[in-house]
Each structure stands twice: as C-alpha cells, then as structure tokens.
C-alpha cells in the first residue's frame, strides 16, 4: 500500500491551502457569509480538491515514468522503478476521481461554480500530462497550464462560501502569475540540478528549448506581471495592502535565492517546510496581509490621491 500512497502524493495536499485566500476575501467582502455551514463547505471543498489533486498526481506519475527514468532522483519513484501495478493504479485513480467529484457535488448544493472548479482542476491534470495535448512538453505553456491550478483554487474558495459574482479579475490573474513564478523557479532549479542539456531534454521535452538564461527571464517576467496585477488590485480594492509590498518583494527575492541553491528545495515544494527561516518569513507575510485587510490607514488615501483628474 505504501507505493500507492506515494503516487497519490498526499504530501502535496498542502498546495490546496491556496483555496483559503479565496474564502477569506469573500468573507471580508460579505461578513454575513461567515457561518458554521460556510466553514463546513470550505472544509468539504478542500478535502475534495485534495482527492482530485491526488487523482491527477497518479496520472502524472504514470505518464511521466519513461521520462522520470532519466532524472537522477525521480528515477527512484514507484512507477519508473517498477513497484506499481498499473491496473491497481488505475483503480486508485478512478476511486479518487469519483470521491473527489462526489464531494464537490455535495458542495454544489451551495454553489454550482464550486463543482466547475473541481472538474476544471481534474481536466487540467489531463491536459498537462496526457497526450496528444500534454502541455508539459511545450516550453512556457508547461508553466502556464500547471500554474492555472492556482486561480482555480482561488475561485473554489471564493465560491465555497456562497459567493455568486466573480472575484476581482486583477487578483485572479495575479494569482495565476505568482503560481507561474513558483513553477518557473522550480524548472530553473531542476535544469541546474541536472546540469546536462541533453539529459535534461530526455527528462522533460520542454527542456530542449530552455536554457538557464531563458528560464531566468521567464521568472522575472512572471514576478513583474504578478507585481503589476497585484498593484492594480491594491489600488482599486484595498489601499492598505500597499504596506505589504516590501514583505512580498522580500518573499519573491528569497524564493529566487533558494532556486540558486545546490539541489534547490524549490524542486520539491512539499519539502519547503524544512526551510525554517523562509517558512517563518512567509508566515509573517500572511499575518501582515491579514492585518492590513482589517486595519484602516486613512493617511494612505491622502498620500495616494490622484493628482490628474479626467
């Protein structure tokens, strides 16, 4: 059973924490939505999305096995090492998919878009991993189609509390770009870890078109795009959040720094908890953001009053 738990990647479930900001922002907009029923629905959505994520990870493990065999570490995964019976893996995939979508169907009694988010997350797992699409093999598109799971999770949290309107589009796009930033740093770290362009291309087809220089440029692009979009959200919806910019910039800089480490921890996001200093700083950033949602700073509105009026 251990190998089947491994291919479900339960240790990756932490990524579904990105659902919670959507719920928090929805409740911030409409405080009356915060009820025990709302909390139960959010919990149900998180659990269901975790199960759907695991079903996608099984597809990932099986589809990537021939490529993982060329990676210095991933060649030891259960599927490429021959420890997994593919028939049993298929049954596991079906069970997780059905259970995850069934959980979202229950949550749909509150909001139909919640089920749509879960189905889209499941669908993108196929688009990313399975031929003939397999966007994982296409440079830049691999990062963008993987990171689109970020805004999907944001929307799931937003609708889980009963919201019916769309969240701010600037925030949704910023969420996408910060996810792309994380994925691009991961690609950069993997490419440097392999340290052989030919072997890297055998491991991941998109690496045939990547270089360290191109990956670094893409990291900068995604970070800048996130900064601009998040700035648009701040200026329009909550100016106090501008005080979080130094902390967020520090977070981005620290993450890039980790991407340059030997055998960088950014290759394995599920192990980032071992970087205690980084985790402490990330926690402080979250506390700052939450505090600024509820603490008013009127002076900021005088300082940033537009000087040009149409």
Number of C-alpha atoms within 10 A of each C-alpha: 6 7 15 17 13 17 24 26 19 15 13 16 17 12 16 20 15 20 23 20 16 25 26 19 17 22 19 14 11 12 11 8 17 16 12 9 12 17 15 14 25 23 16 18 32 26 18 27 30 24 26 28 27 27 27 25 21 24 21 18 23 20 17 19 20 15 18 22 18 18 18 12 10 18 17 15 18 19 26 19 13 11 12 17 12 12 9 11 21 15 11 19 22 13 14 22 22 16 18 27 21 14 22 30 19 17 25 19 12 18 20 17 20 27 26 18 23 28 19 15 23 22 13 19 23 19 17 23 23 17 12 8 12 18 22 22 20 18 17 18 16 20 25 21 20 21 21 21 26 26 23 24 28 27 26 29 30 27 29 33 28 24 20 13 9 10 16 12 12 18 21 22 19 25 24 24 28 24 22 29 27 23 22 29 26 25 25 27 26 21 23 20 18 17 12 10 16 11 16 22 18 17 24 20 15 19 23 17 14 19 14 15 10 12 22 16 13 19 24 15 16 22 22 16 18 23 18 14 18 23 20 18 21 19 14 11 12 15 20 21 22 16 15 18 16 10 17 18 13 14 17 16 13 14 18 22 13 21 23 16 13 10 15 20 21 25 21 13 16 16 12 15 12 10 11 10 10 16 14 11 16 18 12 13 19 14 12 16 19 16 14 18 15 11 10 13 13 10 9 13 12 9 8 10 8 8 5 5 4 2
